[in-house]
Amino acid sequence: MTSGSWFGTLELAHRTRGRARFRYRCRKGTPTDARTIERAAENIPGVLEARVNRAARSLVLHFDDKEVELETLRTALAALSAPIPAARGSAVVEQGGPAPMVASLVTLAVTRFLPQPLQLPVTLGAAAPLLRHALEDLVANGISSHVLEAMAVSISLARGDYTAANTTTFMLALGEYLEISIARRSDDLLKHLLRPASDEIWIERGGQEVLVAAGEVAVGDTVIVADGAVVPVDGTVLGGEATVNEATMTGESAAVAKGRGDAVLSGTLVEEGRLRVYAEQVGSRTAAARIADYVEQSLTAKSAAQLDAARLADRLVPIVLGLAGATYFISGDWRRAASVLQADYSCALKLATPVAFKSAMYGAGRAGILVKGGSALERLADADTFIFDKTGTLTAGTLAVTDSIAFDSTYTAEDLLCLAASVEEHYVHPLAHAVVTAARAIHGQHFDHQEVQFIVAHGVASVIDGQRIVIGSRHFVADDEGIDISAHLETVDRLYEEGKTLLYIGFGGRFLGVLALKDEVRANSAATILRLRELGARRILMLTGDHRERAEELAEHLGLDGCHAELLPEDKARIVEELSRQGARIAFIGDGINDAPALAGAHVGIAMQKGADIARLTADVALLEDDIACVADAKALANGTMALIGSNYRLTVGLNTGILAAAAAGLLSPITTAMLHNGSTIAILLNALRRSSV
């Protein structure tokens, strides 16, 4: 949400290659603190660094002149919209943090000892920032909570009750300082999920290791990462060994050993060792950069619950003002009216909801779940229909050998498996990997063979003991190699009907046997389905492009409410759309490129950890661990967060209504009302923050 254009004036003062200095003036009522402006400017594509001199109203930008032209940059800067300031708190930021609180405390302590003529000007001086801010708020936004507070202080000043005025000013400053500190902590918790990489990176060029700027690293470069360094790219280890702490990306605190062929993610820390990494994703395309972008978005994005709370708080301000007027009209006591004006609903209502969302997002990140904003949590809590993709989601997405059947009595099932593995171990393919893994598990015999021949899209071939061995598809073995498999079609057809992938093995011109492989169902898929039902899921379905018989078998095994099979990507999106029109609030869980349309069209999309980039970018929630149980964890977290927000809402309304009633009845002095109101607000904010410890 934004509140219109940020800069009233913006002029180019000086420029050099890759650097520009602007003079600016913020529009009235918009944030002027340097860090907020810098962060917004740095989010403009092509901007490398932004630096603000607030006193000089100067903004210096360092940018990539190959990526963005100066005029485009100026246009983007002029089009920046100002974020809506947080309730209260914003004044504290601009006034330098705790300074107003300390000044008001000193004034409260010394005023009573001053000569009578000095007490009014000193008290007025301490209250001046509050009164000035309230006047600005009145002009910009009308009657607000700041205006009510200023009126309460003004009444005490008019009555000559300087102790009440100073105490109220101090309590307001203390409350604002603590509230903004709590709000900042929720932002910091999110930011601490990431460890920024260095601005310079070691890479190999021309056989030498050279230090280059991070922006110069390109896909295909070999990046060197050693002890204590943060991995700056997403890629694959080419050489070396190291232990890598992946807590920032997976939530797992134990370091993981990495070696040749292993994948590494940007933002993870090399604790010990040294790696040569082939850069596959660099700069803004890395996982850490995308997460950082999601975090930045989450700090300003507002959910429906947050907007509803803010609107309610705004609507209640005139009611409090009316109650204060009615109290004075009935009692004729300005003291009662001042007490009523101390207790408004605005602070807790406007701040508690975003603090709860951000704290929950931090807890989710620590648990291996990346939630892209409070609205995603809100929609996940609201979801009543869960739709799963099959492969890589309910199943592990990796094949395992289920059957080894030899058609020659000379060979056992173990011999057949080891014979195939001896040849397949030289082939980089999921089927080959599954066969080799199964053979290693039984510690079988290794068969010596000649050079392996790879036939693309068919299989592999070699020679063992002078006889040609071929391993691959039915077409390769039966048609291309001319090996007769007709005598064993009954067995082959049975395995195929069971939904298994088959590897045919021919040896010396005869059909030696067949290996059957199947994608394994995740061990905790059934438990996750059951837990989702306990968490409020009314209907759980599966969509897949797989054969109908296999899909229905899996759906029955997992206890799903139904499945749709043999689907194209557009079919998945169509089914999601149809169910949505019928009123279903859908959470779609997938991992492939073909799932992206359904992920985007669902009420909330959840992408698996090993999902395609487009799936993870399209989804509202991205899992950082390859564990389907995280889907239920995310649902539980969303439900808990919305329950916490609901309880805070009721607590805010109940406490403040009680304080207002007591103040209107004359049971509370302005000082007591200020203490109770600010104390309850801080307690509610701390309650909202506790979700971060989950």
N, C-alpha and C positions, 0 to 999 in steps of 0.2 A: 504494500500500500504506500502511496506517496501523497504528498501535499502540494504538488505543482512544481514549477520551475524553481531551481535552487538559486541561481545567480541573477541578481538584478542587472549587474554590468559585468562584462568580461572582455578585457582588452589584451591583445598580444603586446607585451612590453619588449621582449628580446627573443631572438632565436639563433641557434647554431645547429649544426647537423646532429640530429638525434636528441636535441634539447630545446625546450621552449619555456619561457617565463611569461605568465599571465598575471595581470592585476584584476582583482575581482571584488565584488561586493555582494554579500548574501542578501537575499530578499528578507524582508521583515518576517519574523516568526519561524525562520528556518535555522537548522543547526549551524553554528559557526566554529565548533571546536575542530582543531587541525586534524586529528586522527580520523574523524568521520569523513571529512572532505578527502583526505589522502586515500582512504580505503575505497571510496566511491570512484575516484579518478583511476586508481590502479586496476579497477575492474573493466576499464575501457580496453577493448582489444588493441594490442600493440604497445600499450603503456608498460614500461618496465619498472618505473619507480616514480612516486609522487612525493613532493615535499612542500609543506605549507609554512609560510611565515605569517602568522596571524596578525601581528602588529603592523606589518607592512601590507597586509592583504595581498600577499604574493603567493602564487602557485607555480612551482617549477616541475615540469614533466620531463623525464627521460624516456624516450620511446624508440621503437625499432622503425627507422624510416624506410626500410624495405617492405614492411608490413602495412604501415599506415601513413598517409600523407598528413601534413600539418593541418590543412584546411578541414579534412575529415575529422581529425582529432579535435579541432576547435568546435566543430559542429556538434560532435558527440558530447563534449564538455558542456557546451551551452544548453544541451538538451537534458542534462542530468536533472532528475527529479529529487527533491529533498525528502528524506525519510521522515515519517511522522515522529516527532519527539516522544520519548517515553513519558508516561504520566509522572508528574513531579520529576525528581531526579535530573532532568535535563538542565534545570537551573543550577543544580549542584555541579554538574560537569563544567559549565561555563564559568562558575565562580571559583573553580580551583579546588574541588574535592572538599576536604574537611575544614577549609578556612572559614566559611560562614558559621559553621557549628562552633568552632573555637572562639570566634569573635563574639557570638551571642552568649556563650557561656561566661566569658570574661565580663561582658556587660552586665549579665545577671548577677554576678558575684560582687561587683564594685558599685553598682548604681545606688544601692541603699545607703552607702557611706558618703555619697557626694552631697554637696550643698543642694538645697531644693531647686534653685534656678538652673542647675546643670543637669538635673535628672531627666527633664523632658528632651533636651537636644541630644543627650547621649543615647537615650532609649530610641529616639527617632532615628538616629544615625545607624544603630544596630538593625532596626527594622526596615531601613531604606531599601536594601536589595530585594526583600520580600515584597514590599509595596510597589517597587518599580516593576518587578516581574509580573505582579498581578495586573498592573495597569496595562502592560504590553499584551498580556493574555486576554484582557477584556476587549482591547481594540481588535486583536487578531481573531479571537475565537468566541467572544461573548462571555457570559457568566460561566466560570469554571470553578474547580475546587480551589485553585490559587486565589481567585477573587473572594471566595468565602473565607479563606484563612486570613487574607488581608483585612477583610471587614472586621473579623473578630479582634485582630490586633488593634485596629483603628478605634474600635469601641473602648477597649481598655485604655488606650492613650487619651481618648476624649474624657474619660472618667477620672483620669489622673492615677489610675492603678498601674504604675510602672512595673511593679513586681509581676503582675499578671501578664502584661504586655511582653516583658523580657522572657518570662518563663515560656510563654506560648511561642515566641520567636525561636528560642533555643530548642524546644521540643520539635518544632517543625523542621529546623535545620538538622537536628539529630536524626529524625525520621527519614528525611530526604537522603542524608548521607548513607544511612544503613540500607535503605531501599535500593539506591543505585549501586551500592557495593554488592548487594545480593544479586541484582540483575546482571552486573558485570561478571560476577562469579559464574553464573550460568553460561554466559558467552565464553568465558575462559575455559570452562570445562570442555565445551565443544572443540575449541581450538587446540586444546592439549591432546586431542586424538591424533594430531599430526605433528611430525618433526620436520621442520623445513630443511630442505637440502641446501648444500653450499652454492654460492654464486659461481664457483669455479669447479671444474670437473677434470679429472685425469683421464686421458684417452690415449690409445695407441695410434700413431701416424708415422708411416714410413719406417716401421720397426722401432720407433722411439716412443717413450711415454712423455706426453706434453700436457701442460695445464692450460685449459681453454675456458672461456666464458660459457656458462650453462646454456646460453642461447645459441651457441655454435654447434652443440652436439646434434648429430643427425641420425636418423634411422640407419642402421648398418654399422655404425661406429662400434669399436671395442672399448668399453668403459672399464677403468681399473678402480676397484673399491677395496680398501684395506681396513685394518683395525680402527674402530671408532668412527668410521665414516658412514654416512647415510647413503643408501642406494639411490641414485638420482634418476634412474630410468626403469621402465618395465622391460624385462628381457630374459634371456636364457644364458646360463653359465657355460662359457666356452672352456674354462680351465680354472684350476685352483680349488681350494677347499676352505670353507669358513663356517662358523656358527653365526646364524642371523636371527636377531630378535625381531619377530614380526608382530609384536603386540599392537603397534599403531594401526596395523591393517587387519589383523585377525582377532585381536583381543587375547591371543594366547601368549602367556608370559614366558613360557619355556622356549629357549633358543632352539632353532632348527638347523641341522647340518645341511649344507648345500655343497653340491659338486657338479661336475660336468653333466649337462643335460637338464638340470633343475631350473625351474622358473623362479625369478626373484621379482619383487615388487618395489617400486619407488616408495620412499618414506620409511623403509625398514632399515634396521641398524646392524652393521657388521660388528659383532662383539669381538671375534677373534678369527684371524686368518686373512686370506686375500683372494679376490675373485676377479676373473676377466669375464665381463658380461657383454653379450651381443645385444645392442640397443634395438628394441622392437617398437617401443612407444616412448616418445621424448616430449619435453616441454608440457604444454597444456593437455596433451593426450594421455599422460601417465595416470595411473590409478590415483596417486596421491593428489595430483592437481585437480582431478575431477571431484575427489572427495572434498578438497579445500573449497571448490566452487559450490558444492552442495551446502557446506557449512556456512559460507558467506550468505547464500540465499536464505538459509534457515534463520539467520540472525535478523533479517528484516521482514521475511514473509509472515503474514498473519493468517491464522486459521479462522474458521467460522466461529468457533467458540470464543476466540480472543476478540474478534470484532463484535460479537454479541455482548460480551462483557463490557467492552469499551462503550458501546452505544447505550447500554443500560446505565453505566456510571454517569454518562453525560446527561441522560434523561432525569436522573435522580438529583442532580445539582440544583435545578430550580425548585424541586420539592423541598430540599433542605433549606433553601433560602426562604421559601414561603412559610415553612414551619418556624423559622427564626422570627419572621415578621409577625406571625400569629401569636407566638409566645410573648413577644413584647407587647402586642396589642392587648392581650388578655391580662398579663401580669404587670405591665409597666416597668419591668425590670430589665435594663440593658445587660445586666450580668448574665441573666438566663439566655438572652438572645445570643450573646457572645459565646456561651457554652455550646449552644446548638450549632453555631457556625463552625465549631472546631471538628465536629464529627460528620464527615462525608464518606461516601462509599467509594470514591473514585480510585484511590491509591491501590487498595488491595484488589479491587475488581480488575483494574487495568494491568497490574504487574504480575499478579499471582499466576495467571494462565500462561503467559509466555515463559515465565520462569519454570513452571512445571513441565511444559513441552521441551524446553531446552535441556533440562536436567534429565528427562526421560530419554532424549536423543543421545545424551552422553552415556547414560547407562546402557542403551542399546549398542552404541559403538564399542563399548568395553566388552559386550557380550557377542561381538561379531556380527552386528546387524547395523547397516547404514540406513538411517531414515532421513529422507529428503524433505524435512520441514514438518512443522506441527500439524499441518492439514493432512499429511499422509497418515500420521498416527490417528488423527480423528476419524478419517475414512476407514482405516483398518479396524478400529474399534466398532465402527458402524456396520462392517461387512457381515452378511449372514449366509452368503454362498461362496464356497471355495472351489475353484476349478484348477486342477493340476494338469500340466503337460505330463507325459509319461517318461520318455527317455531322458535320462540325466536329472530327473526330478524325483518321481516316485521310484525309479530305478537308478542305479549308480552310474549308468552311462558307460560302464566298462564291461567287456565281455569276459566270461570265465568258462573254462572247459567243463562240460557236464557229462559227456559220454566219450569214451574211446572204444571203438568197436573194430576188431581185426577180423577180416574175412579169410585169413590164412592161418591155419593152426600152428604154423611154425613160429608165429609171433603172438605174444601176449598183448593185452590192452596197454600195459606199461611200456612194452617195447615199441608199440606203434606211436605212442605219445613221445617217447624219447627220440625215436627216429625222426619224427617231424620237427621236434624242437632243435635237433642238431643242425638242421638246414635253416629253419626259420629264425634262429638266433641272429642271423646276419641281416635280417629284414626289419626295417622300422615301419611297423604297421600294427594297429590295435589287435588284429587277429594273431599276428606273430607273437606279440607281447604276451597275450593270454596263454598261448601254447607253451612258450618258454617258462612262464611263471608256474604253470601246472607241472611241467617236467621237473623243475627245480624243487618243487614241494615234495616230490617222491624220491628225490636224490637218485634218479635213474642213470642208466648208461649213456655215455656220449658216443655217437657214431662218427667215425672219421669220414670225410667226404672231400670231393674235389671242389673247385671254384663254383660258387653259387651264381646261377643265372636268374635275373629278375625279369619277369614278363609282366609289363604294366597292365593293371586291371585284371590280371588272370591269376598269377601265383609265382612260385619259385621252382627252380629245377636244379639238380646237381647229379653227381655220380657217386654211388657208394658200392664198394666191392665190385666195380666194373659194370654195375647196372644203373640205369637212369631212374632217378626218383623225381616225381613231380607232385607238387602239393598246391592245391588251389581250388578254383570254382569247378562246378560240374561241367560247364562249357569247356574249360581249359583241359580237364582230364579226359572227359568222354569224347568231345568233338575234336579239339585240336590235337590231342595225343592219341586218339583212337582207341582208348581203353574201354572194354566192355563192362558196364556196371549193371546190366539188366538182371543178373541173377540176384541182386541184392536190393532191388527197387522197393520191396515191401518195407525193409528196415529204413531205407533212406526216406521214403515218404512218411513213415511214422514219425521220425525225428523232425521232419519239416513241419508236420501238422502240430507238433508240440511247440512250435514257435522258435525253433532253434536254428542258428546259422551253422552251415556245414562246410567243413574242409575235407575235400576228397584227396586221397593219397594213392598214387599209382607207383608201382615199383617193378622194374623189369618187365613192363608191358602188361601187367595184371593189376586188377583192382585190389589193393592191399587192405584198405579199410577206410573208415571215416571218423573224423573228430567232430563232435557237436558242441557248440558254444551258445551261451545265452546271457543276455544282459541281466544281471542280478538285481532283484528287488532290494532296496535299502532295508537293512535290518530293522530300522525304527520307523518305517513308513506307516505300518499299521498302528503303532502307538501314537504317532503324530496325528493320524486321522481321528483316533478316539479322543485325544486331548482337545483337538479343535472342536469336536462336538460338545465337549464339556465346557468350552469357552464361548459357546453360543452359535456355532455354525449349524444352520438348519439343513443345509444341503451341500454335499461334497461330490463333485463330478470329475471326470477325466476326459481330456481331449487328446487325440493322438493321430498321427498319420500311419500308425502300425496296422497290421491285419486285425480284422474284427474279432476273430477267435482268440487271439493272444490278448487283445485289450479286454474282452469280456472276462477271460480267465483271471486276469490281474485285478479287475474291478471287483469281482466276487471274492477273491482272496483277501483284499484289503477292506472289504465291507463298504464300498462306495455306493452312492445312491444311483449311479448310472455312468455311462461312458459313451463317447462318440468316437468312432474309429475311421480310418482310411480318409483322413481330412487333409485338405490343402491349407496353407497358411491363411488364405482369405476366408476359408470355412470356419476356422477358429474365431476370427474376429467377428464373423457374422453371427455365430452362436452366442458369443458374449453380448453382442448388441441386442439380439432377440430377447435374451434373458433379462437384460437391463431394462428393456421396454416393458417387460412384465412385472417390474418392480424389484427385481433382485439386486442387492448391493453386493457386487462381485469382487472378490479378491482372486486375481489370476496369478498362478505361480508357474514360471517357465524358465528356459535357459537358452533357447536357440534363436537364430536370426528369424526363423519362421514364427516365433512366438511374439515378436515385437509388436505387430498390429493388435494382438489380443491384450498384451500388457498395457498398451497405450489406451485401449478402449474400455478397460475394466475400471471399476470404481477405485480400486487400488491395485497396482501391479507389483509383484515380488519376483526378483530375478535371483536365480541360484548363483553360487560363488563361481562355478566354472562356466557360467553362461557367456554367450557371445557379447562383445562390446555393445552392440546396438540394443540388445536386450537389457543390459545393466544400465545403460543410459536412459532408456525409455521407462524403466520401472520407477515406482515411487519408493520402493524399499529394495536394497541390494544386500544379499547375504555375503559376509566376508569369510564365512567358513562353509565347507562343503558338507553341510549337515541339515537335513530336512527338518529336524527338530527345531531349528531356528525359526521356522515359519510359525509354529505354535508359540515359541518364546515371544516373537514379535506381537502376535495377537494378544497374549497375556499382558505384555507390557502396555500395549495400546489400551486394553480394557482397564488396567490398573491406573493408567494416567488419567483417563477420562473420569474414572471414579474419584480420583484425588481432586481433580478440577471441580467436580460436582460438589464434593464435601467442602472444599475451600469456598465455593460460591455460597453455599448455605451458611457456612460459618461466618463469612463476611457480612451477609445480609442480617443474620441473627444478632451478631455482636454489635454491629453499628446501629441497628434498629433499637437495641436495648440501651446503648449509650445515648442515642438521640432522645429516647423517651425519658431517661433519667435526667438528662440536661434540661429538657423542656419543663420537667416537673420541678426544677430547682434543686434537685438532689446532688448535682455535681457543679463544682466551680469550673471556670474556664481552664484553670491549671490542671485540675483532675481530669477533665474531659480530654485535654490535649494528651495527657499521659496515657490514658486508657486507649484512646483512638490510635495513637502511634504505636503503642506497645502491641495492640492486637494486630495491626497491619504487619508489623515486623514478624510476629509469630506466625501469621498466615503465610508470609513469604518464605520463612524458614521451613514450614511444613511443605510448601510447594517444591523447595529445593531438595528435600530429603530423597526424592526419587533417584537422584544421581548416584546414591550409594548402592542401588540394586545390582 
